[in-house]
Structure formats: C-alpha cells, structure tokens
Amino acid sequence: MEKFELTLLVGKKPADNQIKTLQEYFTEMPMEEILAGLYFAKSRWTAKDAGVLKVGRKSIIKKEIHSVTSEQAQWRLKNWKTMIANYRRLGYSYPTISRIKKHFAEISKKRSK
C-alpha cells in the first residue's frame, strides 16, 4: 500500500485527540467513504447555517402534541381530514401524521376518563 502525505488548512489548531482520530479514519477507511461522510456533513452544516435544517420526526411529533388537552385532541380527531391537509401543507410525511394521530387518540382516551 502506498503512503501519501496530506496537508490540511484549518481555522484553529485541532486538539491532539482530534488529530489522532483523523489519522485513524484515514488509515482505516477507504477515501470514498471519508469523502461521502464529509459531503453529508458539509450539506448538513450548510442547511443548519441557513436555518433550513428540518428537525427529526420525534421532535415534530412532540411539537404537535405538546400541551394538547383531551378536548383539543378529540376535536382534532373529529376534524382529521382538515388536520391532514394542514400537516401536508407543512410538509409532514404520512407516517409522521399517522404517529401524531396515534398520540392524539392516546391523549383523548387518557385524560377524558
């Protein structure tokens, strides 16, 4: 196996453990995998920096069901077609909408007793 030396310019001096970790990555992993990971990391960082990084499904569900009363959950379940239209307009996927509905059903049963 041939060895090559790579020089990187970085904004601030990395810690010794960071340098060691980078050396391990470049030694153990194929270059294509490293570049794919860096491409993903750069895309994520760019989206985060621009403020368009979408949050995960769990966060979306928590945001939608947070502090919903039993009465509100029941109303939303009765008017579910309208709720689906609103959620689709927000860009939620059908599996996410289904999970939200499941939580509304639990809330309406749990608190109405």
GROMACS elastic network, one bead per residue, 0.5 to 0.9 nm:
[ bonds ]
;  ai    aj funct       b0    kb
    9    12     6  0.88510   500
   10    13     6  0.70525   500
   10    14     6  0.81026   500
   11    14     6  0.88991   500
   14    17     6  0.81601   500
   14    18     6  0.60098   500
   14    19     6  0.64674   500
   15    18     6  0.51948   500
   15    19     6  0.64379   500
   15    20     6  0.87473   500
   16    19     6  0.51602   500
   16    20     6  0.62160   500
   16    21     6  0.86359   500
   17    21     6  0.60754   500
   17    22     6  0.86068   500
   18    21     6  0.50456   500
   18    22     6  0.61954   500
   18    23     6  0.86070   500
   19    22     6  0.51511   500
   19    23     6  0.62074   500
   19    24     6  0.86911   500
   20    23     6  0.51075   500
   20    24     6  0.62690   500
   20    25     6  0.87338   500
   21    24     6  0.50937   500
   21    25     6  0.62550   500
   21    26     6  0.87357   500
   22    25     6  0.50787   500
   22    26     6  0.62355   500
   22    27     6  0.85276   500
   23    26     6  0.52222   500
   23    27     6  0.60673   500
   23    28     6  0.85729   500
   24    27     6  0.50413   500
   24    28     6  0.59322   500
   24    29     6  0.81370   500
   25    28     6  0.53425   500
   25    29     6  0.55562   500
   25    30     6  0.86291   500
   25    34     6  0.76658   500
   26    29     6  0.56979   500
   26    30     6  0.73406   500
   26    31     6  0.72061   500
   26    34     6  0.75715   500
   27    30     6  0.80895   500
   29    32     6  0.83473   500
   29    33     6  0.66570   500
   29    34     6  0.67699   500
   30    33     6  0.55165   500
   30    34     6  0.65885   500
   30    35     6  0.88948   500
   31    34     6  0.51079   500
   31    35     6  0.61616   500
   31    36     6  0.85637   500
   32    35     6  0.51818   500
   32    36     6  0.60906   500
   32    37     6  0.86298   500
   33    36     6  0.50243   500
   33    37     6  0.61680   500
   33    38     6  0.85877   500
   34    37     6  0.51747   500
   34    38     6  0.62031   500
   34    39     6  0.85923   500
   35    38     6  0.50063   500
   35    39     6  0.60015   500
   35    40     6  0.85865   500
   36    39     6  0.50545   500
   36    40     6  0.62808   500
   36    41     6  0.86235   500
   37    40     6  0.51510   500
   37    41     6  0.61205   500
   37    42     6  0.85679   500
   38    42     6  0.59693   500
   38    43     6  0.84832   500
   39    42     6  0.51788   500
   39    43     6  0.61810   500
   39    44     6  0.86125   500
   40    43     6  0.51731   500
   40    44     6  0.61483   500
   40    45     6  0.85218   500
   41    44     6  0.51343   500
   41    45     6  0.60096   500
   41    46     6  0.85217   500
   42    45     6  0.50052   500
   42    46     6  0.60088   500
   42    47     6  0.85519   500
   43    46     6  0.51302   500
   43    47     6  0.62098   500
   43    48     6  0.85568   500
   44    47     6  0.51616   500
   44    48     6  0.60471   500
   44    49     6  0.84670   500
   44    53     6  0.71887   500
   45    48     6  0.50152   500
   45    49     6  0.59519   500
   45    50     6  0.85022   500
   45    53     6  0.86291   500
   46    49     6  0.50535   500
   46    50     6  0.61312   500
   46    51     6  0.85577   500
   46    52     6  0.87975   500
   46    53     6  0.85743   500
   47    50     6  0.50852   500
   47    51     6  0.60753   500
   47    52     6  0.52527   500
   47    54     6  0.85471   500
   48    51     6  0.50428   500
   48    52     6  0.61357   500
   48    54     6  0.86112   500
   49    52     6  0.78551   500
   49    53     6  0.82606   500
   50    53     6  0.77163   500
   51    54     6  0.86100   500
   55    58     6  0.82771   500
   55    59     6  0.62730   500
   55    60     6  0.68079   500
   56    59     6  0.54563   500
   56    60     6  0.64427   500
   56    61     6  0.88843   500
   57    60     6  0.50639   500
   57    61     6  0.62123   500
   57    62     6  0.86017   500
   57    92     6  0.88015   500
   57    96     6  0.64640   500
   58    61     6  0.51654   500
   58    62     6  0.61072   500
   58    63     6  0.85085   500
   58    96     6  0.86421   500
   59    62     6  0.50912   500
   59    63     6  0.60322   500
   59    64     6  0.86257   500
   60    63     6  0.51128   500
   60    64     6  0.62806   500
   60    65     6  0.87870   500
   60    92     6  0.85482   500
   60    96     6  0.80326   500
   60   100     6  0.87911   500
   61    64     6  0.51589   500
   61    65     6  0.61945   500
   61    66     6  0.82923   500
   61    96     6  0.72341   500
   61    97     6  0.83546   500
   61    99     6  0.73430   500
   61   100     6  0.57725   500
   61   103     6  0.84442   500
   62    65     6  0.53609   500
   62    66     6  0.56290   500
   62   100     6  0.86348   500
   63    66     6  0.54489   500
   63    67     6  0.89983   500
   64    67     6  0.86825   500
   64    68     6  0.81068   500
   64   100     6  0.72322   500
   65    68     6  0.55768   500
   65    69     6  0.89912   500
   65    73     6  0.84986   500
   65   100     6  0.71552   500
   65   103     6  0.71512   500
   65   104     6  0.70752   500
   65   107     6  0.86942   500
   68    71     6  0.81556   500
   68    72     6  0.60192   500
   68    73     6  0.63699   500
   68   104     6  0.82979   500
   68   107     6  0.79136   500
   69    72     6  0.51568   500
   69    73     6  0.61746   500
   69    74     6  0.86103   500
   69   107     6  0.74230   500
   69   108     6  0.77108   500
   69   111     6  0.77107   500
   70    73     6  0.50947   500
   70    74     6  0.61606   500
   70    75     6  0.86435   500
   70   104     6  0.82220   500
   70   107     6  0.57785   500
   70   109     6  0.75575   500
   70   110     6  0.78118   500
   70   111     6  0.55048   500
   70   112     6  0.59871   500
   71    74     6  0.50947   500
   71    75     6  0.61813   500
   71    76     6  0.86052   500
   71   108     6  0.69321   500
   71   111     6  0.88058   500
   71   112     6  0.79195   500
   72    75     6  0.50831   500
   72    76     6  0.61334   500
   72    77     6  0.85937   500
   72   104     6  0.87436   500
   72   108     6  0.81557   500
   73    76     6  0.51157   500
   73    77     6  0.61892   500
   73    78     6  0.86558   500
   73   101     6  0.88661   500
   73   103     6  0.87723   500
   73   104     6  0.51131   500
   73   105     6  0.70917   500
   73   106     6  0.88669   500
   73   107     6  0.65474   500
   73   108     6  0.54967   500
   74    77     6  0.51056   500
   74    78     6  0.61948   500
   74    79     6  0.86535   500
   74   104     6  0.73967   500
   74   105     6  0.75658   500
   74   107     6  0.84565   500
   74   108     6  0.56094   500
   74   109     6  0.88306   500
   75    78     6  0.50768   500
   75    79     6  0.61880   500
   75    80     6  0.83606   500
   76    79     6  0.51012   500
   76    80     6  0.57070   500
   76    82     6  0.84561   500
   76    83     6  0.67196   500
   76   101     6  0.86259   500
   76   104     6  0.77748   500
   77    81     6  0.86590   500
   77    83     6  0.82383   500
   77   101     6  0.72078   500
   77   104     6  0.71126   500
   77   105     6  0.73856   500
   77   108     6  0.88710   500
   78    81     6  0.84522   500
   79    82     6  0.56787   500
   79    83     6  0.64862   500
   79    84     6  0.89496   500
   80    84     6  0.60724   500
   80    85     6  0.86215   500
   80   101     6  0.83418   500
   81    84     6  0.51212   500
   81    85     6  0.63659   500
   81    86     6  0.87698   500
   82    85     6  0.51541   500
   82    86     6  0.63366   500
   82    87     6  0.87009   500
   83    86     6  0.50761   500
   83    87     6  0.61171   500
   83    88     6  0.85497   500
   83    97     6  0.89796   500
   84    87     6  0.50665   500
   84    88     6  0.60286   500
   84    89     6  0.84935   500
   84    94     6  0.85978   500
   84    97     6  0.70510   500
   85    88     6  0.51933   500
   85    89     6  0.61974   500
   85    90     6  0.87404   500
   86    89     6  0.50918   500
   86    90     6  0.64076   500
   86    91     6  0.88620   500
   87    90     6  0.50081   500
   87    91     6  0.64481   500
   87    92     6  0.55459   500
   87    93     6  0.81833   500
   87    94     6  0.89104   500
   87    97     6  0.69896   500
   88    92     6  0.52991   500
   88    93     6  0.69746   500
   88    94     6  0.79761   500
   88    97     6  0.83706   500
   89    92     6  0.75526   500
   92    95     6  0.83405   500
   92    96     6  0.62658   500
   92    97     6  0.65946   500
   93    96     6  0.52928   500
   93    97     6  0.63183   500
   93    98     6  0.86895   500
   94    98     6  0.60409   500
   94    99     6  0.86049   500
   95    98     6  0.50240   500
   95    99     6  0.62821   500
   95   100     6  0.87272   500
   96    99     6  0.51225   500
   96   100     6  0.62902   500
   96   101     6  0.87141   500
   97   100     6  0.50481   500
   97   101     6  0.62448   500
   97   102     6  0.86715   500
   98   101     6  0.50996   500
   98   102     6  0.62659   500
   98   103     6  0.88251   500
   99   103     6  0.63838   500
   99   104     6  0.87102   500
  100   103     6  0.52070   500
  100   104     6  0.62736   500
  100   105     6  0.87352   500
  101   104     6  0.50077   500
  101   105     6  0.62246   500
  101   106     6  0.87157   500
  102   105     6  0.51679   500
  102   106     6  0.64212   500
  102   107     6  0.87794   500
  103   106     6  0.50366   500
  103   107     6  0.61485   500
  103   108     6  0.85964   500
  104   107     6  0.50437   500
  104   108     6  0.60745   500
  104   109     6  0.86007   500
  105   108     6  0.52198   500
  105   109     6  0.62677   500
  105   110     6  0.85245   500
  106   109     6  0.52640   500
  106   110     6  0.58778   500
  106   111     6  0.84954   500
  107   110     6  0.51438   500
  107   111     6  0.60056   500
  107   112     6  0.80892   500
  108   111     6  0.58490   500
  108   112     6  0.58980   500
  108   113     6  0.88483   500
  109   112     6  0.55370   500
  109   113     6  0.67938   500
  110   113     6  0.63303   500
